[in-house]
Amino acid sequence: MEGVVGGRGGTDVRGEREDVGVGRRGGRRESRCHGSERPADRTTSIVPNLNRSEDHGRVSRYGQYCPITRSLEVLGDRWTLLVIRDLLVGATRFNELARGLPGMSRGLLSKRLDQLQRHGLVVHTDGAYTPTPACEDLRPVVFGLAEWGARWAFGEPRPDELDPMVLMWWIRAGIDPAPFDGRRAVLHVEMPDARRRRFWFVVEPQDVSLCLTDPGHDVDVTLRSSLGVLYQIWEGRIDLSSAARSGLVDLDGSRDAVGRVRRALQLSPVVPYVKAAARAAAR
């Protein structure tokens, strides 16, 4: 069926395989549905080696004997902390990371992952990138930035921050299949102001696929919203129930199906910090 992954092919710069589909004329094209990839083998352990004296490639050096400057030499390059953020929230495959960071070239992503491996923050096993204990120890740092940013640097989204594909990829990772009690469910998202207006989530008991064309299944719930509003719901600036009551969001489906979708949508991990900042600002 056109619009659903039909074959395998296309090797990326990391040697992994990209899904491709076969259209009606037999030509190859980008996959229209993206699901999760096989989990990493987490049995490999390494000893983090953050104090290597040898220099692999260009590393920013500050010439100060201080643990803060040493940390910045490892973490201060552009995109590095966002790669770590995505690893900490569950991305394990190169293609998963690339889809969540479309503004980052695949070559630069490859370079950053190599740097993280050399510094002992990531181990690469069977095609999967697994955070090491040294990387896990950055969790309070990364989400500390979320807490600070929510209070001092956050606000209305800028137009250049509103990428519909990134948002859909994030939402896909946050959908919990459990509320659907083992049956398939389809959520259709319509955003009339986005450059790509329609997406489908196909929720199976063990997987959630994001489809860019109609997968051909009956739709359980259709969610209609502007892209900016949906981003702010995901980040916790706007409450979904309040948005639905005010007409900013339309949830079209049976009461049972809509209730299950509400329970299945697990929002961004930064939501508690955004809501706490809003409460503090209101006092």
N, C-alpha and C positions, 0 to 999 in steps of 0.2 A: 504494500500500500504506500503510495507516495506520501511523504511527510513523516514516515517512520523509518528508523534506522534499518537499512536493508543489507549492509555488507560491512566488511572491514577493509581498511586500507589507509594509505597516507601516513608516512612516518614523520613525527615532529623532530625538533632539534635534540630532544632527549632520547630518541630511539623508541618512543612510545607510539602506539597506534591510535590514529584518530578515526572515529566512526565516520563512515560516509554512507550515503543512501544512493539508490539507483532510481532515477526519474523515469518517466514514461518513455522517453526516447533513449534510454539506456545510458545517458551521460552521468558522470560522477558529479556529486555536489556535496556541500556541507551537510552533516547530519542535522535533522530537524528535531530530534528528540535526544535529550541528554539525561542519562541516569547516573547513579553512583557507580564508582568503580570498586574493584575488589579490595577488601581491607588489607592494610599492611601487615607484614609479619613483624610483630613487635618483640621478638625474642632476642634480637641482636642488641648488645650493650657495648658502649664505648666509654672511655675515660675522656671527658672534655679536656681539650688542650688549648686553653685560651692564651697561654703565655709563650707561644712559639717565637723563637728569635728570628727564624728565617722569614723572608718577605715573599709571599706568593702574589705577584702582580702588584698593582698600585694600591697602596693602603694609605689613607690619610693619617698622617702622624702630626701630633701637636707638640712634641718635644717637652712634655711635662710629666714628671713622675707622680701620677695621681690615678686612683682607680676610676674616676669619672672620665678622664681623658682616655684611659685604656678601653673603657666601655664604648665611648664614642668611636674609637678606631674600629671596633667590631660592628657597631650598630648604626653609625651615623650616616652611612651612604643612603642616597635617595631610594625609596621603595623597600629598604630592608625591613623596617619595622612593620610595614603592611604585609610583607611576605610572612613574617613571624606571626602577626595577628591571625592570618588565615590558617596557618599551620595549627595554631593553638585552638581555633574553633572547629577543626576537624578536616580541613583539606589535606589530602595525602598524595595526590597524583599531580604530575606536572600540568596536565590539561585542566584539572580542577582549579589549580592556582592561576593559570593563564586566563581562564574564563572570568575569574573574580577580579582580575587586575588588567582589564583590557587596555589601559593607557600605558602599560609596561610592555616593551617589546619582548618577544619570546627569547631573544638572544640575551637581553639584560636579565630576565628572570633566571635563565640558565646560569649566568655568571653569579648572581646573588646566591642561588642555591649552592653552587660550588664553594663560595666563600663561607656560607654557613656550615657546610660540611667540614671545611678545613679548620674552622674555629670550634668545632665540636658541638654545634647547636642542633645539627640535623644528621641523621643517619639515613642513607639511601639503600634500601634493600628490596629486591624483587619489584622494582619500578615504583616503590612507595617511599615517600619522605616522612620520617617519623621524628618528632621533637625529642631531643635528649633531655635528661634532668636539667642541664644548663639552660635549655630553651624553656622548659616548664617554669623555671625560676623567674623567667621574664614575665610571667602572667600578671603579677601585681604591678609591674612596670607598665605594661601595655594598657591594662585596664585602669591604672592610675592616670594615664594620659587621657583615657576616655572620661574619667571623673573630672579632671581639670578642664578638659575641652568643653564638656557639657556645661560647666559653670561659667567659663570665661571666654570661650571662643565659638560657641555654637549659636545658631539662629536659623533664620529662614534659609532654605537651600538656594544655592546659586545655580543659574541655568547650566553651567558647565559641569555641575555635580550630578545632574539628573540623567543617568544612563539607564534606560529601561532594562537592557540585558543584564547589567550588573545586579539591579534590584531583583529581577526574577531569579537569577542564580542564587542570590542570598536567601530569598524566600524558599526556594526549593530545598535548600539545606536545612531550613527551619521547620519544615512540615513533618509532623509526627503522624505516622499512619495508624497508630493505635485507636483513635476515636472512631475509625471506620469499621472496626470489628472484623478485620480479615477480608473485607470485600474491596473490590476496585472502586475508586471514586475519581471523578474528574472535576477539577476546578478551572473555569475559564475566566481569564482576566482581560478586561477591556480598558484601555487608557487612551481616550480619543485625542489627547494632545501630544502623545509620544510619537517618535519617528517610526517605531514599530508598535503597533497598537494592540495586537492580540497575542496572547500566550495561553497555553494549556498546561496544567499540572495533572499528570496521571499518577494517582496514588495507589500503589500496590502494597500488600502486607509487608514486603521486605525492601521496597524501593520506591522512590519518587522520581519520575521523569519529567523534565521540562521540554515541552514541544513547541516548535515555532510555527507549525501548521496543524490544522485540525487532525487529531489522531484517529477520528472515526468512531469514538465511543460516545454514548449518551452523556451529556453534561449534567452534573448534579447541582452545581452552584455556579452562577456567573457573578463576578465581582466587577463593578464599574467604578472607576475613580480617575481623577487626574493623576498624572505621574508624581507631581510634587506632593500632593496629599498622601499618596500611597507610600512615598519615601518617608514622610514624617510619621506615619503610622508605624512603619517598620522600625524607625529609630526612637519611638516613644514620645515624640512631641505632640502627637494627636492620638487620642484614644479611639480605638476602632468602634466601640459602641456609641460614643458621642458623635463620631463622624457619620455613622449610619443614621442616628436620630436626626441629625441636622441636614441630611441630604448630601453631604460631601462624598459619601460612599453608598452605593446601591448593592445590596446582596440579594440576588434573585434565585430562589430555590425553595424547596419545601422547608418548613420550620425545622424538621429533624435534620435535614442536610446542612442547613445554614448553621445550626448549633454544633454539628460535628466539625464543620470547617473552622468555626471560631475556636473550638478546643484544639484543633490540629495545628493552628498557626502559632508557632513558637517564634516570637519576635527576636530582634537583635539582642545579643548579650549586653549591649550598652544601654538598653532601656532603663534599668534601675538607676543608672547615673544621670540620665537625661531627666527622668521624673524627679529624682532627688534635687537636681539643680533648679527645676521649675518650682518645686515646693519652697526651696530656700529663697528664690527670687520673689515669691509671692508674700513672704513674711514681712 
